[in-house]
Amino acid sequence: MLELEDIQHFLISRPPARAARYEFLAFRRPGAGREWLKGILDKVGTAKALASGNPGTRWVTIGFTWNGLRALGVNQATLATFPEEFRQGMAARAEILGTTGANHPENWVGGLASEELHAIAILFARDVAERERCRQEHREYLLQCDGVKVLSSLDMEAIPPYTYAHEHFGYRDRLSQPVIEGMGEEPTPGSGPAIKPGEFFLGYPDENGPPAGLPQPEVLARNGSYVAYLRIEEHVGAFRDFLRQQGDTPEQQEWVAAKLMGRWRSGAPLVLSPNHDDPELGGDMQRTNDFNFGKMDPYGYGCPLGAHIRRMNPRDTAANMQRRKMIRRGGTYGPPLPEDKPDDGIERGIAAFVGCASLVRQFEFAMNVWANDPNFHELGNERDPFVGTQYGSFDMTIPKRPIRKKIVGLPAFTTIRGGAYFFLPGIKALRYLSALS
Amino acid sequence: MATQASASAKETDWTKPAAMAIPKEGYFKLQNGRYGPVYPRSPACYGFTIIAKIKPGREEVIREYGKTIEKTIAGLPEALDVLKLHYLRWVMFDIGKDTYFMYQGIFDTDFDKYTEDAVSLFSKYGLNTVFENLEGFPEDWKTNAPAFVQFVREHQRPSFLEYGEYPYVSADEIKKALKLKAAFSSMLDLMQ
């Protein structure tokens, strides 16, 4: 059973938040980080508290980069027990992740590629008013913490309509999340078995057996997780222009939009509803994941082989799937772009976290192979249309009878504007870190 | 990695046999994969050649294991499907008093990409029986993927030349072509 009182709530359950703020911090004086941590530790939300009857109105999560752990005073011997990819940090892994060209760390914003990025404070709030109150409170607290600097911050807000989660392109989001074994939740039909907790939280059995090779000492590792942060700008104007070029009628354009994703924008999966949208199906959690690819759609006539959902979750068409699952968190930033308006040049997108127990096996695999391997599923010259790095040189094949449709030179609909690897320690581990000398 | 693969996708003229001389490091330009340098796709596809010394007296155990694998594949032909293999060759040979094991694989995926899948398959089908008889193989390989990968990389001997009579063709493409041939034969039969 998971020690919910010792695990930060972040990856366990999603609070009813409509606004958020991420603050990226640098510790510029020895001891500064520890003093900051001591004062904020009691505000960090636990999974247990969130599950209680009164979940509160704001939820705080704290994570550290490897440089941040060093800045907190963690000694060399302990630092060396963390895995190689975490020690290097996301920016150094750009070639592996495929974040090249416009997505390269040298173009990142907010100081995220800097070695000075030490910590993130993630605030989820019930609404914008509560977020603003907390932002002010943290600002005042930081004034007392000499040597802690905010490198950058990002405000997040849900975009209308608020009746369902979606991103700026208009696709319904949060449709598939892994269920953690032992939490008393049943996976929805088609979602596969519940996943062992050690795939997300250090110190628990994973799909391979008992925990092994964890950072030391145990108090620091136990109940911790790694998260990969990505700030992904969505070029909404370019995306809409592209769709307009792909079809004369709104129906034809929607068809292409659905083929890129593997679901209609309502969330209805193409495997189950290949010819027309079905919003009711899209939002019905008992049905919206109840499909596979290998048996139900082997050639991709419904969901193309290179569609986003087929790459990011190949279901029965990839091996070892139980060891590739990740927990996604985050939301949208920037104002929505009205349907009838041209692109206004304002940055908008998704700022997301991917939680796992092994960045190299879970997150980096997904980016390296599923998102960016041009030869995934023998496609030859394609990448994920949304999270793959695109230059206008890759294609998108849409199987169709009698002859497939091939989109040559898919443009980039997104740009990765920043990213980082954080370790989210358990509560006892946060206390251990705050008490270092 | 990406540029390499997309470039090679465009040069897949299977009618034109091709040879590729490979530098000593095993790659032309250093490109990092998740576990280290990525080796290029050659006219003979991706592949590896792992050479390691056998622990003294274990030759028969390994030889015997060949039969086990034969039975496994006979009963479960799709067992190694995920590795996108063309061929595997297992060879033993002596140098002086020592016996060495050579494991050569030719496949369609960059090994770095599917390392964990390979480790999990090795475990599932007991291929560890062979590896555990090699000197220097990490005892904790099941829970220590990086140590396993390090062993493989340390014992990998890159080719200095590879040749393909039908270069860059994947096993899937070959199977598709044979299926098409069979389908055409059936069609012709039906038209008689």
Chai-1 contact restraints between the chains, C-beta under 6 A:
chainA,res_idxA,chainB,res_idxB,connection_type,confidence,min_distance_angstrom,max_distance_angstrom,comment,restraint_id
A,E95,B,N32,contact,1.0,0.0,6.0,A-B,restraint_1
A,I96,B,N32,contact,1.0,0.0,6.0,A-B,restraint_2
A,I96,B,R34,contact,1.0,0.0,6.0,A-B,restraint_3
A,G98,B,A2,contact,1.0,0.0,6.0,A-B,restraint_4
A,A212,B,T143,contact,1.0,0.0,6.0,A-B,restraint_5
A,G213,B,N144,contact,1.0,0.0,6.0,A-B,restraint_6
A,A319,B,V82,contact,1.0,0.0,6.0,A-B,restraint_7
A,A319,B,D117,contact,1.0,0.0,6.0,A-B,restraint_8
A,N320,B,D117,contact,1.0,0.0,6.0,A-B,restraint_9
A,N320,B,S120,contact,1.0,0.0,6.0,A-B,restraint_10
A,V360,B,R34,contact,1.0,0.0,6.0,A-B,restraint_11
A,R361,B,E116,contact,1.0,0.0,6.0,A-B,restraint_12
A,E364,B,R34,contact,1.0,0.0,6.0,A-B,restraint_13
A,N368,B,R34,contact,1.0,0.0,6.0,A-B,restraint_14
A,V369,B,K113,contact,1.0,0.0,6.0,A-B,restraint_15
A,N372,B,A2,contact,1.0,0.0,6.0,A-B,restraint_16
A,P374,B,A5,contact,1.0,0.0,6.0,A-B,restraint_17
A,P374,B,S6,contact,1.0,0.0,6.0,A-B,restraint_18
A,N375,B,A5,contact,1.0,0.0,6.0,A-B,restraint_19
A,E378,B,D172,contact,1.0,0.0,6.0,A-B,restraint_20
A,G380,B,A9,contact,1.0,0.0,6.0,A-B,restraint_21
A,N381,B,S6,contact,1.0,0.0,6.0,A-B,restraint_22
A,N381,B,A9,contact,1.0,0.0,6.0,A-B,restraint_23
